[in-house]
């Protein structure tokens, strides 16, 4: 039989922790950020490395999903071409609120080295972005740090508020 | 240090112009110098008009009339044993001649020879598809249409292959700007949000060297992150150092506070 040790001198003698709904909801949200698998180019390799055993995204609760309906964040990892722009918008619209976007790498931030007719000059021309990660490509540590910053951002938000749809304009 | 003397902007002037410069060309030889190619050329000449023929880098180049392209390739395939079309595309000579140069690169594995068949076609005219002869022409002709606007008759599925279907213009034209015409620059905005959103989203920033140290709308520096649109800290002198902050000061609910002092850097990769 399991033996539970109860410290009667702490928390008024009850095995409970008191907190606010905001903190509890944000704790849940920020520690189960399921990411949409969105490797568009070489940054996708770094994103895969972040998810694999050496860097191990699972311990942050970040699990890659293949469906926008199951995802909370979209990590845009790579070059967004103009041909693909409408699809990224459609997938973003299919994600349920609340949702966040990390723009990973120079190409997703600004178009990067592809200053050409076929590349979208920054993914924020199409979808609203919460976090820009610099680098070409950013190392997995950078992506981890980015996810931790996003967690910090989520914790600072009010958990219960009217869900205003995020719009670019 | 040397004393300063006025160089009178010497570098601004072209100090050397070669009036007699001729662009180097790969040497050509006559077709008669190679027996195999000479026989192939005879087979073509028996049925079609050949404008020019020569050998360059051990490959025969035959320039024909654009309306003969299917027939010539049929002769080369059926009679001369050139069984593979390794490449075909077009070259933009529209500014010089108002013509596209279409080339077909053929390979004979049995003869171990390569032939390049070329023709010049006026802008707006169409060539016949060679897809029934060589299946490899399928995508190649679609690409030539997509990138250069080469019109091809009787292609089974003539559709853009690289650019979106509703794209305007052909990007490999010499006249096409690298950063796109107006249609290309607003393509994603027009398509997703509509033309009326242009004013709100604004034109693309095409300056790759733009760095704004106090940009808090988009790119905060790593380790100096601020909320979106925060007032930039005006600071004179060197940038103040801010430590990496993974968590809030007061700690996080149910999560152990990260202590930088206690964190361990693993030096031994194979531990």
Interface residues (C-beta under 8 A of the other chain):
Chain A: X17 X19 X23 X24 X26 X27 X31 X82 X83 X85 X86 X89 X109 X110 X111 X113 X115 X116 X117 X118 X120 X121 X122 X124 X125 X126 X132 X134 X142 X145 X148 X149 X152 X155 X156 X168 X169
Chain B: X163 X164 X171 X176 X177 X178 X179 X180 X181 X184 X185 X187 X188 X189 X191 X192 X193 X197 X200 X201 X204 X205 X206 X208 X218 X219 X220 X222 X225 X244 X245 X246 X247 X248 X252 X253 X254 X255
